[in-house]
Amino acid sequence: MKKIKIIAVILTVALLLPIAVSCSGGSGGGRNREEINLVVYSQLANYSGIMGGWGAEILKEKFNVTFTIIDDPSGTFDTRMESGFLGDIIIFGSDGDEYKDAAAAGLLFDWMEDDLLRDYGLNIATYFPYALGKNQSITGTLHGFGHNIAGNAEDHAAYYYYPHLRWDLYVELGKPEINTLEDFIPVLEAMVALEPVSSVGTKTYAVSSFPEWDGDMVMMVKSTAALYGWEEFNFGLYNVNTQEWESCLEPDGWYVRCLRFYNQLYQRGLYDPDSMTQTWDNVVEKYTTGAAMFNIFKWIAEVFNTDAHKEQGKIMMPVVAQDQLNLADGLNVYGGNRPWAIGATSNYPELCMEIIDWFSTPEGVLCYNYGPQGVTWDYDENGEPYMTPLGIQSQIDKENTIIEYNGYSGTYRRGTFEHNNTTWSLDAVNPESPSGQTFNWEFWESTNLSRPVTPIEQSWRDWTGFTQPDDWFTAEGRKSVAIASTYTAERKSRELNTIWTSLQTTIKDGSWRAIYANSDAEFDAIVDEMIRTAYEYGFAEAKEWCENEALRRKAAEDAVTGG
């Protein structure tokens, strides 16, 4: 990858603000304020209702607020737009049309108005000037900033796409060679034969999935191509190495190849038939009990890795194919495409800004990701953060570790911040770390010194020669880095938006039907029908738009790299 150079962004607000950083966030002393309920409309939330748990207790302690989370099932955005109130705090799933439409309709607060950013968002303005500049260019005025921001653009974020499988069963099988994606299939089939029943007596499968994260395509399918450097991009995939775009309807393309991979599992009885109708929670429960043995998402696969399982010599760990080129996000000073915003008609814009600003402090990042300070993490005598034993346990076993804080007693998972959006990237350098460590606890020096290693974990380390999967990928040149840039999508026409909605339904429904095909011939027929129907609905027009967007993205990346 070419070395990234930072392009200066001229941001009006940055010139008006003093260069100082307040790490306390907000005004503190939340209990002395009147209690206020804020409506948080988040297109990224997997939950709807009043947020509870340790996260809610932290917000109450600091700001005396409660969050009512509104998630985003179909039609929610249009309904809330019509009402004139999206929420007090608004989190968009992308910086595309809905973000722009909300800004154009006057439903987002301009952060320059009444000196809101200057007076209540000092940390945001100090740490994230490039991200603010990017969003100022998207909407004209300043309505927010994106997610996963870094202080510099060197290196890349930790991987979150891995081919995780049951390492203990892989060892029992003699560690058969896996050269390419399809080679996982016979290995997984043999694993299920070795352990046909989960810890709770249910049938086991190679893969269990869910539809909640589907967007333009089926999430599990499009994300599997990330193992080879392809990133989801509208109705297709973008190769971050070659900067080429490929339609998801290309018969011999990567989306159809990954679709066929899951169908082959289904035909062998290895794909959970509940996948099309179950929820995220159902899937997490199944992986926790060992009912499924392969997953590309780190945060799903690792729920299996409880202390009890590891003590039994069971664990899920990455085993990569020989031809793999794993996708990782380049660290991004401009921020990702999931903006934070504040509702223009909120009665509490200052409080909303204080809270978002606190989430942008090192303390807020550590609390958001790891729990209450003094309970799950803290600072040592050198000013470096460290995880407590309970904190390490909560990261390893989120579903069963009990957190007690300010009257809350319950699982770590149920206490997390349900709005589900970040500020800093976990892999960015923590500006308060004296030695320049990142926010990512797995790479802290203190973690390496204190984290216990079981024999089954050590066997994986001995086989790979590395302590971390990320080091393995990097050392063997199996990485593909998505370059961070100022790219944002062009607005679609009203006609294209109408076409787009029909195409989403056609492609997702056709993909799910193809996964459940009972034969290769039936699979091919369903895919052919999906392609034909999509073109009848206007896919050619959508494809042209996608191809142009890919060229715009490439140009933005080239501007950063000098390519």
MARZA-519300 format. One record per residue (C-alpha): residue in one letter; residue number from 0; x, y, z. Coordinates in steps of 0.2 Angstrom, whole numbers, plus 5000, padded with zeros to 4 digits. Layout:
N
R   rest    nr     xx     yy     zz
R      a   NUM      X      Y      Z
...
//
This chain:
563
R   rest    nr     xx     yy     zz
R      m     0   5000   5000   5000
R      k     1   5006   5018   4996
R      k     2   5011   5029   5011
R      i     3   4996   5040   5015
R      k     4   4999   5059   5016
R      i     5   4987   5070   5025
R      i     6   4978   5083   5015
R      a     7   4975   5099   5024
R      v     8   4957   5104   5027
R      i     9   4952   5122   5030
R      l    10   4939   5122   5043
R      t    11   4932   5138   5049
R      v    12   4927   5132   5066
R      a    13   4945   5126   5069
R      l    14   4952   5143   5067
R      l    15   4940   5150   5080
R      l    16   4944   5138   5094
R      p    17   4957   5138   5107
R      i    18   4970   5123   5106
R      a    19   4966   5115   5122
R      v    20   4958   5099   5128
R      s    21   4946   5095   5142
R      c    22   4946   5077   5146
R      s    23   4932   5078   5159
R      g    24   4919   5079   5145
R      g    25   4903   5088   5149
R      s    26   4901   5098   5165
R      g    27   4901   5084   5177
R      g    28   4890   5082   5192
R      g    29   4875   5075   5183
R      r    30   4866   5071   5198
R      n    31   4864   5089   5203
R      r    32   4854   5092   5187
R      e    33   4836   5090   5183
R      e    34   4834   5072   5175
R      i    35   4831   5073   5157
R      n    36   4826   5060   5144
R      l    37   4834   5061   5127
R      v    38   4827   5053   5112
R      v    39   4842   5045   5102
R      y    40   4837   5039   5085
R      s    41   4850   5027   5079
R      q    42   4850   5018   5062
R      l    43   4863   5007   5069
R      a    44   4854   5001   5085
R      n    45   4849   4983   5088
R      y    46   4837   4989   5102
R      s    47   4822   5000   5105
R      g    48   4817   5007   5122
R      i    49   4824   5015   5137
R      m    50   4843   5010   5139
R      g    51   4847   5002   5155
R      g    52   4862   4994   5163
R      w    53   4879   5000   5167
R      g    54   4880   5012   5152
R      a    55   4864   5020   5158
R      e    56   4871   5022   5175
R      i    57   4886   5031   5168
R      l    58   4875   5043   5158
R      k    59   4865   5047   5174
R      e    60   4880   5049   5184
R      k    61   4888   5062   5172
R      f    62   4873   5070   5165
R      n    63   4858   5064   5174
R      v    64   4850   5059   5157
R      t    65   4841   5043   5151
R      f    66   4842   5038   5133
R      t    67   4826   5032   5124
R      i    68   4833   5022   5109
R      i    69   4823   5022   5093
R      d    70   4830   5009   5081
R      d    71   4827   5010   5062
R      p    72   4815   4997   5055
R      s    73   4808   5000   5037
R      g    74   4799   5016   5036
R      t    75   4805   5024   5052
R      f    76   4815   5037   5044
R      d    77   4801   5043   5033
R      t    78   4789   5043   5047
R      r    79   4800   5053   5058
R      m    80   4805   5065   5044
R      e    81   4786   5069   5042
R      s    82   4784   5072   5061
R      g    83   4798   5085   5060
R      f    84   4807   5077   5074
R      l    85   4821   5064   5071
R      g    86   4827   5064   5088
R      d    87   4838   5074   5101
R      i    88   4853   5064   5096
R      i    89   4853   5057   5079
R      i    90   4865   5043   5072
R      f    91   4864   5039   5053
R      g    92   4869   5023   5046
R      s    93   4878   5032   5032
R      d    94   4881   5050   5026
R      g    95   4871   5047   5010
R      d    96   4854   5053   5005
R      e    97   4845   5052   5021
R      y    98   4858   5062   5030
R      k    99   4858   5075   5016
R      d   100   4839   5075   5016
R      a   101   4838   5078   5034
R      a   102   4850   5092   5033
R      a   103   4841   5100   5018
R      a   104   4824   5099   5027
R      g   105   4831   5109   5042
R      l   106   4830   5094   5054
R      l   107   4848   5094   5059
R      f   108   4855   5108   5071
R      d   109   4869   5118   5063
R      w   110   4884   5116   5075
R      m   111   4890   5133   5071
R      e   112   4874   5141   5077
R      d   113   4874   5150   5094
R      d   114   4893   5144   5096
R      l   115   4886   5127   5100
R      l   116   4902   5118   5095
R      r   117   4914   5131   5102
R      d   118   4905   5131   5119
R      y   119   4901   5113   5121
R      g   120   4911   5103   5109
R      l   121   4929   5107   5113
R      n   122   4935   5089   5112
R      i   123   4927   5086   5096
R      a   124   4934   5102   5088
R      t   125   4951   5099   5095
R      y   126   4953   5080   5090
R      f   127   4942   5079   5074
R      p   128   4945   5094   5063
R      y   129   4947   5084   5047
R      a   130   4931   5074   5051
R      l   131   4921   5090   5054
R      g   132   4928   5097   5038
R      k   133   4922   5082   5028
R      n   134   4905   5083   5035
R      q   135   4904   5102   5032
R      s   136   4907   5099   5014
R      i   137   4894   5086   5013
R      t   138   4879   5096   5019
R      g   139   4886   5114   5017
R      t   140   4884   5119   5035
R      l   141   4891   5109   5049
R      h   142   4879   5095   5056
R      g   143   4890   5082   5063
R      f   144   4905   5070   5061
R      g   145   4908   5052   5056
R      h   146   4913   5037   5066
R      n   147   4930   5028   5069
R      i   148   4941   5043   5068
R      a   149   4960   5042   5070
R      g   150   4972   5056   5075
R      n   151   4983   5051   5060
R      a   152   4982   5041   5045
R      e   153   4996   5029   5047
R      d   154   4994   5010   5048
R      h   155   4976   5002   5049
R      a   156   4963   4997   5061
R      a   157   4962   4979   5069
R      y   158   4954   4966   5058
R      y   159   4936   4962   5061
R      y   160   4934   4950   5047
R      y   161   4942   4933   5051
R      p   162   4938   4915   5045
R      h   163   4935   4909   5063
R      l   164   4932   4891   5066
R      r   165   4932   4878   5080
R      w   166   4951   4877   5082
R      d   167   4950   4862   5094
R      l   168   4940   4852   5081
R      y   169   4952   4857   5067
R      v   170   4966   4850   5077
R      e   171   4957   4834   5080
R      l   172   4955   4833   5061
R      g   173   4974   4834   5059
R      k   174   4974   4853   5053
R      p   175   4969   4849   5035
R      e   176   4976   4862   5022
R      i   177   4964   4876   5017
R      n   178   4970   4884   5000
R      t   179   4954   4894   4996
R      l   180   4937   4898   5002
R      e   181   4928   4882   4996
R      d   182   4941   4871   5005
R      f   183   4932   4876   5021
R      i   184   4917   4866   5016
R      p   185   4924   4848   5019
R      v   186   4933   4854   5034
R      l   187   4917   4861   5042
R      e   188   4907   4845   5037
R      a   189   4920   4835   5046
R      m   190   4919   4846   5061
R      v   191   4900   4845   5062
R      a   192   4902   4826   5061
R      l   193   4914   4826   5076
R      e   194   4902   4836   5087
R      p   195   4884   4835   5080
R      v   196   4876   4842   5096
R      s   197   4878   4858   5105
R      s   198   4881   4860   5124
R      v   199   4862   4862   5126
R      g   200   4857   4847   5115
R      t   201   4853   4856   5099
R      k   202   4859   4851   5081
R      t   203   4875   4859   5076
R      y   204   4879   4868   5060
R      a   205   4894   4876   5051
R      v   206   4886   4893   5050
R      s   207   4871   4902   5058
R      s   208   4866   4919   5051
R      f   209   4853   4932   5052
R      p   210   4845   4946   5041
R      e   211   4845   4961   5052
R      w   212   4861   4968   5045
R      d   213   4856   4966   5027
R      g   214   4857   4982   5017
R      d   215   4858   4982   4998
R      m   216   4864   4964   4998
R      v   217   4864   4950   5011
R      m   218   4877   4955   5025
R      m   219   4885   4938   5027
R      v   220   4887   4935   5009
R      k   221   4894   4952   5004
R      s   222   4906   4952   5020
R      t   223   4913   4935   5016
R      a   224   4921   4943   5000
R      a   225   4931   4954   5013
R      l   226   4942   4939   5016
R      y   227   4949   4943   4999
R      g   228   4950   4962   4999
R      w   229   4933   4966   4993
R      e   230   4922   4979   5002
R      e   231   4903   4981   5001
R      f   232   4900   4996   4989
R      n   233   4882   4999   4984
R      f   234   4875   4985   4973
R      g   235   4892   4977   4972
R      l   236   4910   4975   4979
R      y   237   4925   4987   4978
R      n   238   4942   4979   4978
R      v   239   4953   4990   4989
R      n   240   4969   4983   4981
R      t   241   4965   4986   4963
R      q   242   4951   5000   4965
R      e   243   4939   4991   4954
R      w   244   4921   4989   4956
R      e   245   4911   4973   4952
R      s   246   4892   4971   4951
R      c   247   4884   4959   4964
R      l   248   4875   4952   4949
R      e   249   4890   4947   4939
R      p   250   4887   4928   4937
R      d   251   4906   4924   4940
R      g   252   4909   4937   4952
R      w   253   4913   4937   4970
R      y   254   4896   4940   4977
R      v   255   4889   4925   4968
R      r   256   4904   4915   4973
R      c   257   4901   4919   4991
R      l   258   4882   4915   4989
R      r   259   4886   4898   4981
R      f   260   4898   4895   4996
R      y   261   4884   4896   5008
R      n   262   4872   4886   4997
R      q   263   4885   4872   4997
R      l   264   4884   4872   5016
R      y   265   4865   4872   5015
R      q   266   4865   4857   5003
R      r   267   4876   4847   5015
R      g   268   4865   4851   5030
R      l   269   4878   4863   5037
R      y   270   4869   4880   5036
R      d   271   4856   4884   5050
R      p   272   4839   4884   5041
R      d   273   4833   4897   5054
R      s   274   4845   4910   5047
R      m   275   4833   4919   5037
R      t   276   4821   4922   5051
R      q   277   4831   4923   5067
R      t   278   4838   4938   5076
R      w   279   4856   4944   5081
R      d   280   4852   4938   5099
R      n   281   4847   4921   5092
R      v   282   4863   4919   5083
R      v   283   4874   4925   5098
R      e   284   4865   4912   5109
R      k   285   4869   4898   5096
R      y   286   4887   4902   5094
R      t   287   4889   4904   5113
R      t   288   4882   4886   5115
R      g   289   4893   4879   5101
R      a   290   4878   4876   5089
R      a   291   4888   4884   5075
R      m   292   4907   4882   5071
R      f   293   4912   4895   5058
R      n   294   4909   4914   5056
R      i   295   4918   4928   5048
R      f   296   4914   4941   5061
R      k   297   4925   4942   5076
R      w   298   4912   4949   5088
R      i   299   4901   4934   5084
R      a   300   4913   4920   5084
R      e   301   4922   4925   5100
R      v   302   4906   4923   5111
R      f   303   4910   4905   5111
R      n   304   4927   4908   5119
R      t   305   4921   4908   5137
R      d   306   4932   4902   5151
R      a   307   4922   4886   5153
R      h   308   4925   4882   5135
R      k   309   4943   4886   5135
R      e   310   4946   4875   5151
R      q   311   4937   4861   5142
R      g   312   4950   4863   5128
R      k   313   4937   4872   5116
R      i   314   4940   4888   5106
R      m   315   4936   4897   5090
R      m   316   4951   4905   5082
R      p   317   4955   4911   5064
R      v   318   4962   4899   5052
R      v   319   4965   4908   5035
R      a   320   4965   4901   5018
R      q   321   4982   4901   5008
R      d   322   4975   4914   4995
R      q   323   4967   4925   5008
R      l   324   4970   4944   5007
R      n   325   4960   4950   5023
R      l   326   4951   4967   5023
R      a   327   4956   4980   5036
R      d   328   4951   4998   5037
R      g   329   4964   5011   5035
R      l   330   4965   5023   5050
R      n   331   4954   5038   5045
R      v   332   4956   5056   5050
R      y   333   4941   5061   5040
R      g   334   4929   5049   5050
R      g   335   4918   5035   5043
R      n   336   4901   5036   5035
R      r   337   4890   5035   5051
R      p   338   4887   5053   5057
R      w   339   4883   5059   5074
R      a   340   4870   5074   5073
R      i   341   4858   5084   5084
R      g   342   4840   5087   5080
R      a   343   4836   5105   5075
R      t   344   4820   5105   5086
R      s   345   4828   5097   5101
R      n   346   4825   5106   5117
R      y   347   4842   5101   5124
R      p   348   4855   5105   5110
R      e   349   4869   5110   5122
R      l   350   4866   5094   5133
R      c   351   4867   5083   5117
R      m   352   4883   5091   5112
R      e   353   4890   5089   5129
R      i   354   4886   5071   5128
R      i   355   4893   5068   5111
R      d   356   4909   5078   5116
R      w   357   4911   5066   5131
R      f   358   4910   5051   5120
R      s   359   4924   5059   5110
R      t   360   4936   5060   5125
R      p   361   4948   5046   5130
R      e   362   4938   5043   5145
R      g   363   4922   5042   5135
R      v   364   4930   5030   5123
R      l   365   4936   5018   5136
R      c   366   4919   5019   5145
R      y   367   4909   5016   5129
R      n   368   4920   5001   5124
R      y   369   4924   4993   5141
R      g   370   4913   4998   5155
R      p   371   4914   5009   5170
R      q   372   4931   5016   5176
R      g   373   4936   5008   5192
R      v   374   4926   4993   5188
R      t   375   4932   4986   5172
R      w   376   4947   4997   5168
R      d   377   4957   5011   5176
R      y   378   4974   5020   5175
R      d   379   4990   5014   5183
R      e   380   5003   5024   5191
R      n   381   5011   5029   5175
R      g   382   4994   5035   5168
R      e   383   4992   5020   5156
R      p   384   4975   5012   5155
R      y   385   4973   4994   5161
R      m   386   4959   4981   5162
R      t   387   4954   4974   5178
R      p   388   4952   4955   5180
R      l   389   4933   4958   5178
R      g   390   4936   4969   5163
R      i   391   4946   4956   5154
R      q   392   4933   4943   5159
R      s   393   4919   4954   5152
R      q   394   4928   4956   5135
R      i   395   4931   4938   5134
R      d   396   4913   4933   5139
R      k   397   4901   4947   5137
R      e   398   4886   4936   5138
R      n   399   4889   4929   5156
R      t   400   4900   4941   5165
R      i   401   4891   4950   5178
R      i   402   4894   4969   5181
R      e   403   4889   4978   5197
R      y   404   4889   4997   5196
R      n   405   4878   5010   5204
R      g   406   4864   4998   5208
R      y   407   4865   4989   5191
R      s   408   4869   4970   5192
R      g   409   4868   4961   5176
R      t   410   4877   4955   5161
R      y   411   4890   4965   5153
R      r   412   4881   4964   5136
R      r   413   4865   4970   5143
R      g   414   4873   4985   5150
R      t   415   4882   4992   5134
R      f   416   4878   5008   5126
R      e   417   4863   5003   5114
R      h   418   4865   5018   5102
R      n   419   4879   5008   5094
R      n   420   4891   5021   5086
R      t   421   4909   5026   5090
R      t   422   4919   5042   5089
R      w   423   4937   5037   5090
R      s   424   4944   5022   5081
R      l   425   4949   5009   5094
R      d   426   4965   5007   5085
R      a   427   4969   5026   5085
R      v   428   4982   5032   5097
R      n   429   4975   5037   5114
R      p   430   4981   5055   5116
R      e   431   4982   5053   5135
R      s   432   4993   5037   5134
R      p   433   5011   5043   5139
R      s   434   5018   5029   5129
R      g   435   5007   5031   5114
R      q   436   4996   5015   5116
R      t   437   4980   5014   5106
R      f   438   4963   5013   5113
R      n   439   4962   4994   5109
R      w   440   4964   4984   5125
R      e   441   4970   4968   5116
R      f   442   4986   4977   5112
R      w   443   4990   4986   5128
R      e   444   5006   4981   5136
R      s   445   4997   4977   5153
R      t   446   4986   4965   5144
R      n   447   5000   4955   5137
R      l   448   5007   4954   5155
R      s   449   4991   4950   5164
R      r   450   4980   4940   5152
R      p   451   4980   4921   5156
R      v   452   4983   4909   5141
R      t   453   4975   4892   5142
R      p   454   4983   4877   5134
R      i   455   4971   4877   5119
R      e   456   4975   4896   5116
R      q   457   4994   4892   5117
R      s   458   4992   4878   5104
R      w   459   4985   4890   5091
R      r   460   5000   4902   5095
R      d   461   5012   4888   5093
R      w   462   5005   4883   5077
R      t   463   5005   4901   5069
R      g   464   5020   4908   5078
R      f   465   5010   4923   5083
R      t   466   5001   4929   5099
R      q   467   4988   4940   5089
R      p   468   4979   4935   5073
R      d   469   4982   4953   5067
R      d   470   5001   4950   5068
R      w   471   4999   4934   5058
R      f   472   4990   4942   5044
R      t   473   5002   4957   5043
R      a   474   5018   4946   5044
R      e   475   5012   4935   5030
R      g   476   5006   4949   5018
R      r   477   4988   4943   5019
R      k   478   4980   4960   5021
R      s   479   4971   4972   5011
R      v   480   4969   4990   5017
R      a   481   4954   5001   5013
R      i   482   4961   5019   5010
R      a   483   4952   5032   5020
R      s   484   4948   5047   5010
R      t   485   4935   5061   5009
R      y   486   4924   5052   4997
R      t   487   4905   5053   5000
R      a   488   4892   5047   4989
R      e   489   4883   5058   4976
R      r   490   4864   5061   4979
R      k   491   4853   5049   4969
R      s   492   4839   5056   4959
R      r   493   4821   5053   4965
R      e   494   4819   5040   4950
R      l   495   4834   5031   4955
R      n   496   4829   5030   4973
R      t   497   4813   5022   4968
R      i   498   4822   5009   4957
R      w   499   4835   5006   4971
R      t   500   4821   5001   4983
R      s   501   4814   4988   4971
R      l   502   4832   4982   4968
R      q   503   4836   4980   4986
R      t   504   4821   4968   4988
R      t   505   4825   4959   4973
R      i   506   4843   4956   4977
R      k   507   4841   4951   4995
R      d   508   4826   4940   4992
R      g   509   4834   4932   4978
R      s   510   4850   4929   4988
R      w   511   4841   4921   5002
R      r   512   4832   4910   4990
R      a   513   4848   4905   4982
R      i   514   4856   4900   4999
R      y   515   4841   4888   5002
R      a   516   4842   4880   4985
R      n   517   4842   4861   4986
R      s   518   4853   4858   4971
R      d   519   4866   4867   4960
R      a   520   4853   4868   4946
R      e   521   4840   4876   4957
R      f   522   4854   4888   4963
R      d   523   4858   4893   4946
R      a   524   4840   4895   4941
R      i   525   4837   4907   4956
R      v   526   4852   4917   4953
R      d   527   4848   4919   4934
R      e   528   4830   4924   4939
R      m   529   4837   4937   4951
R      i   530   4848   4944   4938
R      r   531   4834   4945   4925
R      t   532   4822   4953   4937
R      a   533   4834   4966   4943
R      y   534   4838   4972   4925
R      e   535   4819   4973   4922
R      y   536   4818   4984   4937
R      g   537   4831   4996   4930
R      f   538   4848   4988   4937
R      a   539   4857   4995   4922
R      e   540   4854   5013   4928
R      a   541   4859   5008   4945
R      k   542   4875   5000   4939
R      e   543   4880   5015   4929
R      w   544   4878   5026   4945
R      c   545   4888   5013   4955
R      e   546   4902   5013   4942
R      n   547   4903   5032   4943
R      e   548   4904   5031   4962
R      a   549   4918   5019   4961
R      l   550   4928   5031   4950
R      r   551   4924   5045   4962
R      r   552   4930   5035   4977
R      k   553   4946   5030   4967
R      a   554   4950   5048   4963
R      a   555   4947   5053   4982
R      e   556   4959   5038   4987
R      d   557   4972   5043   4974
R      a   558   4971   5061   4981
R      v   559   4976   5055   4998
R      t   560   4990   5042   4992
R      g   561   4997   5053   4978
R      g   562   4992   5038   4966
//
